[in-house]
Every structure is written in C-alpha cells, then in structure tokens.
Amino acid sequence: MLEFSLPALYQVPSGGNLSDLVHQNAAARPGTAVLSRKVDGRWEDITAAAFLTEVHRTAKGLIASGVLPGDRVGVMSRTRYEWTLLDFAIWCAGAITVPVYESSSAEQVQWILGDSGAVAVITETDAHAAVLAEVRAGLTELKHSWQIERGAIAELAEAGSAVADAVVAERRSVPTEDSIATIVYTSGTTGRPKGCQLTHGNFLSELGNVTARMPQLFRPDESSVLLFLPLAHVLGRIAEIAAAISGCKLGHVSDIKDVTAELASFRPTLILGVPRVFEKVYNTARSKAQADGKGKIFDQAADTAIAYSRALDQGGASLALRLKHKVFDKLVYSKLRAALGGRATHAISGGAPLGERLGHFYRGIGFTVLEGYGLTETCAATAFNPADKPKIGTVGQPLPGSSVRIAEDGEVLLKGPQVFTGYWNNPTATAEALRDGWFATGDLGSLDDEGYLSITGRKKEIIVTAGGKNVAPAVIEDRIRAHALIGEVMVVGDRKPFIACLVTVDEEFLPRWLEANGRPAAPLSELRDDPALLAAVQEAVDEGNKAVSHAEAVKKFRILDTVFSEANGYLTPSLKLKRGVVLKDYAAEVEALYQK
C-alpha cells in the first residue's frame, strides 16, 4: 500500500466562510476589476467595491423574501456573470446554493430541488422556467422563483431595499468553515444523482492551497480567467472561487461555441478547461492546415513540439531541435497561442485524461496544460501538476495538506480538508464512500516516487475478457478519441473472446473530412460502411492500440449511425459516458462484433 502527502500551504481561518472573499477584496482593492461582463458586445470591468454592492443588494432581496440561514436556493442557468453574483449573494444571506444543470430534464429538476428541499430557485431563460413549471406543483418546499432574463436581479434588489446592511452582516456571519456552502448533485452515470455536501472550508482549503502552490498563475490585479465550463459542475465553481481568493479577474462565456472568439477578445492569462476543448483546438488547427495544403508542415511542427517537450524532461533539447522549434514557432505555434487569446501560457485541465502526446504537444508550443484530478466529492482538484514542476502523463501531486493512498486492489483513496462531509439525505452511500477517514474514489491508479498520481481506470469499468484478462478501457478510449474524426468511443469485451469498440463520428469534423476525401455528403447510416471512412477509423484504432498490450488491443470496431450526447441520454452533463445505457441500447451492435 503506497501513500503520499504534502504539508498545507494555507490554513482556513477559524469561523471563515466564502462570503469573506468579496468583502476582503472590496476592502483591500476597491477599485480593482475583479470581474468583467459582456455588455452590448464589449467587455466591461466590475470593480471589487461595485461587485460587493451588487452582492449585498441581491442578498437583501433573498433575505426579504424569507430565505433563512441554512435554506437551500437553486440556480439553473448557463455560465454567466449573474451565476457568480447569485452564488456570493446566497452565501451572504447565510444560505446554501444548489446548482442545477441548465440542460436538466423536468424529472432531474424535480429530484434535485425536491431532494435538497430548496425554498427558492433562480432560472435563466423561458425554457428553464417552463421546465420548472412542469414540476413545481410537486415541490412543496419551494416558495419563490425568479428568472434572470426577466429581471431577477433588479427584482431582488427592489425587494430588499428596506433591509439594513447590519442584517446582511449578521446573516453572513452565521456559516462557519464547517457549514455547507453548496450541495452539488453528481451527474451520475447510473441511478439518481447524489447530493455532495461541500462546506465553506472545503472550498477555502482547496483554492487557498492551489493558489498558494502556483502564485505565478494567480497574480492579484494581473491574472485573468475566462470561465466557459458549467457552473453547475464543481470544476466551474472552483474557477470563480479561485479568482475571488487570489484577486484575479473573472469573465464568463455562456455558449461553448463562442469560446474561440471570446478568448481573442478577453485574452485571459489562464484557461480552465476539459480535455475535449484542447483536443478540438488541435484537431481544428490540423484540419485547417490540411485544407490549406499545409498538412505536412503542421504535422512536422506537431512532431517537433512533442520532441521538444520530451527533451525538456531529459536534460534539454539539442541545438538542431531548438533551431527547428524556433522556425515552427514563427510559422505555427504563435498562431495557435493567438487562437487561445495570446496571453495565456498555462491551462488547467480536469474531468478526464488529456493524453501524454497532446500534453507534450501543448507544452512544446509554449502553452502548458496542467492536468489535475478530482471528483465532486473532493471539491474538484485533489491532485494537480504544479506549474513549476509538471510531469506530463500524470495528474500531479496531492493538494497541499492532503494525502493520496493506493489500496491493495489499486483503488485511489483520498484524505484531506477538501473532502466532502457526505451525501445529502443518503447516509448509506456516505458510509460506503467514506471508509476509516478515507474517501474511496472508485478509480484505479498508481503513485511514483515523487508522489505524482496516474489514473489508470475505474474499478466498475474494468472489463474481464473470456480469457481472464483485466482491461481498463480509459487508456485506449482516450487515445482513439484524440483523432479528429472520432466523436466518442466505448470499449467492450466483458466475458468476450477479445476487445472491441463502438465508435461515433464527430459531427463537426465529418463534413470537412468528406470534402477532403472527395466523398459526397450523406447520412451516417449510409456512410458507416464506406471503405475510406472505415480505413480512417482504423487509423485511429491503430494509434490507440499502441498504448496497450496485444491482449488489451481493439480487434474490431463498429461505427454507429448516431452520436452520444447529453440530449439523447448517452452522456452525463459533465460529458461522461453512460456505459450501461449504451450497452443496453446497442446490445445488437455489440453482439454483431463477435459474430463470425
């Protein structure tokens, strides 16, 4: 049994809570821009003092409406300025935020608001309000609802106009570091979502230690973060709190399709994303280069970047490699950095593995993607690669002040002040997850001599072939999915004679691929047996097979005439594959893989 820990760099103040952050910023640097929002097509800065004023007005409205300390308040909205405003206002009212994914179904909304006992909810759009209306009659605890696009913030400000400042001061002092700040419902690949109780201390310890460990990325009054991840996901929440605790400027993007344009206009110094974002940037740049007849140059540049990054870990690049790298920096790398806003030198990535090759590619172009690891139950990052000592291919070292242990069966166990207190209204699940002071993640991993953690798969996703070979599908899936043509991939083979996989094609890339290969546009149902398409997918599979042994390699695949998405129920809101649902609905496709 291996274990590794690091000493804490930050201590949570006794009696402190998250509402302290906006008050500290307003007192220390009232005129500094801490947020920026898009107004009439232009970014407008919001100072620390102005933000605190708006937070207080909103908190007063909640208090005037009858929201009490400890009450749960739901927020169902895309990522936008008002989400962050409401979060801090709810905490200043002494209440608890319950995020709801803006894409949630009526049944999911009813479960989350009902299970949490929410007394109020703020939705964003008419569509969100309509979903709420479907289930409102069954939500007996729910007393109030407001809608952002119909003046919720102004309405709350007016409602609270008579509430004194002293009342807010009293209310916000009620929660301590041990009080619940938010209940985040896991998106759940199986069964109903469970509500993770995350305390004020969980967040403060997490982000206090992260920002203290990487001060070069979180410079007060200098650094900025553009947030486009869902704030209903814990990874999005830590971005807003990291910005608040470090004094960085925060911007929001509601639609992922606008990210490229907004990166260019906002020009952040740090990007927080998930692997699929960085895969898309790479694949889009490569396909554009191919369309312009510069595919070979791009591939040479990519190989050079990867070689250059690998050389950094082996004593440094040779003179010839440095010169080659310098040429490609002018031709290719500088343009890629410009597409990411031009100022950012680092990104923080979580949610899934990025892949070693892509990690080296990005570091090689001068934009280091720092992989981290965590779960909702650990308040997001419980391990991360430090900016001054990244180890590509790992998810980094433990959060300062916490410990990682590898159990006898390879399961990753975690302990520290960032670990949640349990599942809301679910003591049975809490007892299963928290064992002798350790949180059992369900993930499999390993630790090296310096305490860098590598995640190798999920215990419940391990495939055991008919020959008795244990196969963790994540490694090869991530490698295959890195190909521009691949949308999603799911490895199968449990109790079967060999490993195979189901593949979906990337809808955005497919038209470009068809044009480049002289193929007419056609439905996937007609294309799935196209020899050229099969050959291209085979290339992706062959690349994936390089990462595993022969016994773990994919021997056959089938292209599906659909996509896996949240809308059709095959992906969770955090883009995790619902394997059980896919296996059930595509059982015939799986069986076809094993027919002679």
LINJO-V816280 format. One record per residue. SS is DSSP state (alpha for helix, beta for strand, coil for the rest). PSI is psi as a letter, one per 40 degrees, with the letter a starting at -180 (none if undefined). Layout:
ss=SS psi=PSI
ss=SS psi=PSI
This chain:
ss=coil psi=h
ss=beta psi=i
ss=beta psi=i
ss=beta psi=i
ss=beta psi=i
ss=coil psi=i
ss=coil psi=i
ss=coil psi=i
ss=coil psi=e
ss=coil psi=h
ss=coil psi=h
ss=coil psi=h
ss=coil psi=i
ss=coil psi=h
ss=coil psi=e
ss=coil psi=i
ss=coil psi=i
ss=coil psi=d
ss=alpha psi=d
ss=alpha psi=d
ss=alpha psi=d
ss=alpha psi=d
ss=alpha psi=d
ss=alpha psi=d
ss=alpha psi=d
ss=alpha psi=d
ss=alpha psi=d
ss=alpha psi=d
ss=coil psi=g
ss=coil psi=d
ss=coil psi=e
ss=coil psi=h
ss=beta psi=h
ss=beta psi=e
ss=beta psi=i
ss=beta psi=h
ss=beta psi=i
ss=beta psi=h
ss=beta psi=h
ss=coil psi=f
ss=coil psi=e
ss=beta psi=i
ss=beta psi=h
ss=beta psi=h
ss=beta psi=i
ss=beta psi=h
ss=beta psi=i
ss=alpha psi=d
ss=alpha psi=d
ss=alpha psi=d
ss=alpha psi=d
ss=alpha psi=d
ss=alpha psi=d
ss=alpha psi=d
ss=alpha psi=d
ss=alpha psi=d
ss=alpha psi=d
ss=alpha psi=d
ss=alpha psi=d
ss=alpha psi=d
ss=alpha psi=d
ss=alpha psi=d
ss=alpha psi=d
ss=alpha psi=d
ss=coil psi=e
ss=coil psi=e
ss=coil psi=h
ss=coil psi=i
ss=coil psi=h
ss=coil psi=e
ss=coil psi=i
ss=beta psi=h
ss=beta psi=h
ss=beta psi=i
ss=beta psi=h
ss=beta psi=g
ss=coil psi=i
ss=coil psi=i
ss=coil psi=h
ss=coil psi=i
ss=alpha psi=d
ss=alpha psi=d
ss=alpha psi=d
ss=alpha psi=d
ss=alpha psi=d
ss=alpha psi=d
ss=alpha psi=d
ss=alpha psi=d
ss=alpha psi=d
ss=alpha psi=d
ss=alpha psi=d
ss=alpha psi=d
ss=coil psi=e
ss=coil psi=e
ss=coil psi=a
ss=beta psi=h
ss=beta psi=h
ss=beta psi=h
ss=beta psi=i
ss=beta psi=h
ss=coil psi=h
ss=coil psi=e
ss=coil psi=e
ss=coil psi=i
ss=coil psi=i
ss=alpha psi=d
ss=alpha psi=d
ss=alpha psi=d
ss=alpha psi=d
ss=alpha psi=d
ss=alpha psi=d
ss=alpha psi=d
ss=alpha psi=d
ss=alpha psi=d
ss=alpha psi=d
ss=alpha psi=e
ss=coil psi=f
ss=coil psi=h
ss=coil psi=e
ss=beta psi=i
ss=beta psi=i
ss=beta psi=h
ss=beta psi=i
ss=coil psi=d
ss=coil psi=i
ss=alpha psi=d
ss=alpha psi=d
ss=alpha psi=d
ss=alpha psi=d
ss=alpha psi=d
ss=alpha psi=d
ss=alpha psi=d
ss=alpha psi=d
ss=alpha psi=d
ss=alpha psi=e
ss=alpha psi=d
ss=alpha psi=d
ss=alpha psi=e
ss=coil psi=g
ss=coil psi=d
ss=coil psi=d
ss=coil psi=h
ss=coil psi=d
ss=beta psi=i
ss=beta psi=i
ss=beta psi=i
ss=beta psi=h
ss=alpha psi=d
ss=alpha psi=e
ss=alpha psi=f
ss=coil psi=f
ss=alpha psi=d
ss=alpha psi=d
ss=alpha psi=d
ss=alpha psi=d
ss=alpha psi=d
ss=alpha psi=d
ss=alpha psi=d
ss=alpha psi=d
ss=coil psi=e
ss=coil psi=d
ss=coil psi=e
ss=coil psi=h
ss=coil psi=i
ss=alpha psi=d
ss=alpha psi=d
ss=alpha psi=d
ss=alpha psi=d
ss=alpha psi=d
ss=alpha psi=d
ss=alpha psi=d
ss=alpha psi=e
ss=coil psi=e
ss=coil psi=d
ss=coil psi=i
ss=coil psi=a
ss=coil psi=d
ss=coil psi=e
ss=coil psi=i
ss=beta psi=h
ss=beta psi=d
ss=beta psi=i
ss=beta psi=h
ss=beta psi=h
ss=beta psi=h
ss=coil psi=i
ss=coil psi=d
ss=coil psi=h
ss=coil psi=e
ss=coil psi=i
ss=coil psi=a
ss=coil psi=i
ss=coil psi=i
ss=coil psi=h
ss=beta psi=h
ss=beta psi=h
ss=beta psi=h
ss=beta psi=h
ss=beta psi=i
ss=alpha psi=d
ss=alpha psi=d
ss=alpha psi=d
ss=alpha psi=d
ss=alpha psi=d
ss=alpha psi=d
ss=alpha psi=d
ss=alpha psi=d
ss=alpha psi=d
ss=alpha psi=d
ss=alpha psi=d
ss=alpha psi=d
ss=alpha psi=d
ss=alpha psi=d
ss=coil psi=g
ss=coil psi=d
ss=coil psi=d
ss=coil psi=e
ss=coil psi=g
ss=coil psi=h
ss=coil psi=h
ss=coil psi=e
ss=coil psi=d
ss=coil psi=i
ss=beta psi=i
ss=beta psi=h
ss=beta psi=h
ss=beta psi=h
ss=coil psi=e
ss=coil psi=i
ss=coil psi=h
ss=coil psi=e
ss=coil psi=e
ss=coil psi=i
ss=alpha psi=d
ss=alpha psi=d
ss=alpha psi=d
ss=alpha psi=d
ss=alpha psi=d
ss=alpha psi=d
ss=alpha psi=d
ss=alpha psi=d
ss=alpha psi=d
ss=alpha psi=d
ss=alpha psi=d
ss=alpha psi=d
ss=alpha psi=e
ss=coil psi=f
ss=coil psi=i
ss=beta psi=h
ss=beta psi=h
ss=beta psi=i
ss=beta psi=i
ss=coil psi=h
ss=coil psi=d
ss=coil psi=h
ss=alpha psi=d
ss=alpha psi=e
ss=alpha psi=e
ss=alpha psi=d
ss=alpha psi=d
ss=alpha psi=d
ss=alpha psi=d
ss=alpha psi=d
ss=alpha psi=d
ss=alpha psi=d
ss=alpha psi=d
ss=coil psi=g
ss=coil psi=i
ss=coil psi=e
ss=beta psi=h
ss=beta psi=h
ss=beta psi=h
ss=beta psi=a
ss=coil psi=i
ss=alpha psi=d
ss=alpha psi=d
ss=alpha psi=d
ss=alpha psi=d
ss=alpha psi=d
ss=alpha psi=d
ss=alpha psi=d
ss=alpha psi=d
ss=alpha psi=d
ss=alpha psi=d
ss=alpha psi=d
ss=alpha psi=d
ss=alpha psi=d
ss=alpha psi=d
ss=alpha psi=d
ss=alpha psi=d
ss=alpha psi=d
ss=coil psi=e
ss=coil psi=e
ss=coil psi=f
ss=alpha psi=d
ss=alpha psi=d
ss=alpha psi=d
ss=alpha psi=d
ss=alpha psi=d
ss=alpha psi=d
ss=alpha psi=d
ss=alpha psi=d
ss=alpha psi=d
ss=alpha psi=d
ss=alpha psi=d
ss=alpha psi=d
ss=alpha psi=d
ss=alpha psi=d
ss=alpha psi=d
ss=alpha psi=d
ss=alpha psi=d
ss=alpha psi=d
ss=coil psi=e
ss=coil psi=f
ss=coil psi=e
ss=coil psi=i
ss=coil psi=i
ss=coil psi=i
ss=alpha psi=d
ss=alpha psi=d
ss=alpha psi=d
ss=alpha psi=d
ss=alpha psi=d
ss=alpha psi=d
ss=alpha psi=d
ss=alpha psi=d
ss=alpha psi=d
ss=alpha psi=d
ss=alpha psi=d
ss=alpha psi=d
ss=alpha psi=d
ss=alpha psi=d
ss=alpha psi=d
ss=alpha psi=d
ss=alpha psi=d
ss=alpha psi=d
ss=alpha psi=d
ss=alpha psi=d
ss=alpha psi=d
ss=coil psi=e
ss=coil psi=d
ss=coil psi=e
ss=coil psi=d
ss=coil psi=h
ss=coil psi=e
ss=beta psi=i
ss=beta psi=i
ss=beta psi=h
ss=beta psi=h
ss=coil psi=i
ss=coil psi=d
ss=coil psi=i
ss=coil psi=i
ss=coil psi=d
ss=coil psi=h
ss=alpha psi=d
ss=alpha psi=d
ss=alpha psi=d
ss=alpha psi=d
ss=alpha psi=d
ss=alpha psi=d
ss=alpha psi=d
ss=alpha psi=d
ss=alpha psi=d
ss=coil psi=e
ss=coil psi=f
ss=coil psi=g
ss=beta psi=h
ss=beta psi=h
ss=beta psi=h
ss=beta psi=i
ss=beta psi=i
ss=beta psi=i
ss=beta psi=i
ss=beta psi=i
ss=alpha psi=d
ss=alpha psi=e
ss=alpha psi=f
ss=coil psi=f
ss=beta psi=b
ss=beta psi=h
ss=beta psi=e
ss=beta psi=i
ss=beta psi=i
ss=coil psi=h
ss=coil psi=i
ss=coil psi=d
ss=coil psi=e
ss=coil psi=f
ss=coil psi=i
ss=coil psi=g
ss=coil psi=h
ss=coil psi=e
ss=coil psi=i
ss=coil psi=e
ss=coil psi=a
ss=beta psi=i
ss=beta psi=i
ss=coil psi=h
ss=coil psi=h
ss=coil psi=e
ss=coil psi=i
ss=beta psi=i
ss=beta psi=h
ss=beta psi=i
ss=beta psi=h
ss=coil psi=i
ss=coil psi=d
ss=coil psi=e
ss=coil psi=e
ss=beta psi=i
ss=beta psi=h
ss=beta psi=i
ss=beta psi=i
ss=beta psi=i
ss=coil psi=i
ss=coil psi=e
ss=coil psi=e
ss=coil psi=h
ss=coil psi=i
ss=coil psi=e
ss=beta psi=i
ss=beta psi=h
ss=coil psi=h
ss=coil psi=f
ss=coil psi=g
ss=alpha psi=d
ss=alpha psi=d
ss=alpha psi=d
ss=alpha psi=d
ss=alpha psi=d
ss=alpha psi=d
ss=alpha psi=d
ss=beta psi=h
ss=beta psi=h
ss=coil psi=f
ss=coil psi=e
ss=beta psi=i
ss=beta psi=h
ss=beta psi=h
ss=beta psi=d
ss=beta psi=e
ss=beta psi=i
ss=beta psi=i
ss=beta psi=a
ss=beta psi=i
ss=beta psi=h
ss=coil psi=a
ss=coil psi=d
ss=coil psi=e
ss=coil psi=e
ss=coil psi=h
ss=beta psi=h
ss=beta psi=h
ss=beta psi=h
ss=beta psi=e
ss=beta psi=a
ss=beta psi=h
ss=alpha psi=d
ss=alpha psi=e
ss=alpha psi=e
ss=coil psi=h
ss=beta psi=h
ss=beta psi=h
ss=coil psi=i
ss=coil psi=d
ss=coil psi=e
ss=coil psi=e
ss=coil psi=h
ss=beta psi=h
ss=beta psi=h
ss=coil psi=h
ss=alpha psi=d
ss=alpha psi=d
ss=alpha psi=d
ss=alpha psi=d
ss=alpha psi=d
ss=alpha psi=d
ss=alpha psi=d
ss=alpha psi=d
ss=alpha psi=e
ss=coil psi=e
ss=coil psi=h
ss=coil psi=d
ss=coil psi=e
ss=beta psi=h
ss=beta psi=c
ss=beta psi=i
ss=beta psi=h
ss=beta psi=h
ss=beta psi=h
ss=beta psi=i
ss=coil psi=e
ss=coil psi=h
ss=coil psi=f
ss=coil psi=i
ss=coil psi=e
ss=coil psi=i
ss=beta psi=h
ss=beta psi=a
ss=beta psi=i
ss=beta psi=h
ss=beta psi=h
ss=beta psi=i
ss=beta psi=i
ss=coil psi=h
ss=alpha psi=d
ss=alpha psi=d
ss=alpha psi=d
ss=alpha psi=d
ss=alpha psi=d
ss=alpha psi=d
ss=alpha psi=d
ss=alpha psi=d
ss=alpha psi=d
ss=alpha psi=d
ss=coil psi=e
ss=coil psi=f
ss=coil psi=h
ss=coil psi=i
ss=coil psi=h
ss=coil psi=i
ss=coil psi=i
ss=alpha psi=d
ss=alpha psi=d
ss=alpha psi=d
ss=alpha psi=d
ss=coil psi=d
ss=coil psi=e
ss=coil psi=h
ss=alpha psi=d
ss=alpha psi=d
ss=alpha psi=d
ss=alpha psi=d
ss=alpha psi=d
ss=alpha psi=d
ss=alpha psi=d
ss=alpha psi=d
ss=alpha psi=d
ss=alpha psi=d
ss=alpha psi=d
ss=alpha psi=d
ss=alpha psi=d
ss=alpha psi=d
ss=alpha psi=d
ss=coil psi=d
ss=coil psi=e
ss=coil psi=i
ss=coil psi=i
ss=alpha psi=d
ss=alpha psi=d
ss=alpha psi=e
ss=coil psi=i
ss=beta psi=h
ss=beta psi=d
ss=beta psi=i
ss=beta psi=i
ss=beta psi=h
ss=beta psi=h
ss=coil psi=i
ss=coil psi=f
ss=coil psi=a
ss=coil psi=i
ss=coil psi=h
ss=coil psi=i
ss=coil psi=d
ss=coil psi=d
ss=coil psi=e
ss=coil psi=e
ss=coil psi=e
ss=beta psi=i
ss=coil psi=i
ss=coil psi=d
ss=coil psi=e
ss=coil psi=f
ss=coil psi=i
ss=beta psi=h
ss=coil psi=g
ss=alpha psi=d
ss=alpha psi=d
ss=alpha psi=d
ss=alpha psi=d
ss=alpha psi=d
ss=alpha psi=d
ss=alpha psi=d
ss=coil psi=f
ss=alpha psi=d
ss=alpha psi=d
ss=alpha psi=d
ss=alpha psi=d
ss=alpha psi=d
ss=alpha psi=d
ss=alpha psi=d
ss=coil psi=e
ss=coil psi=h
ss=coil psi=none
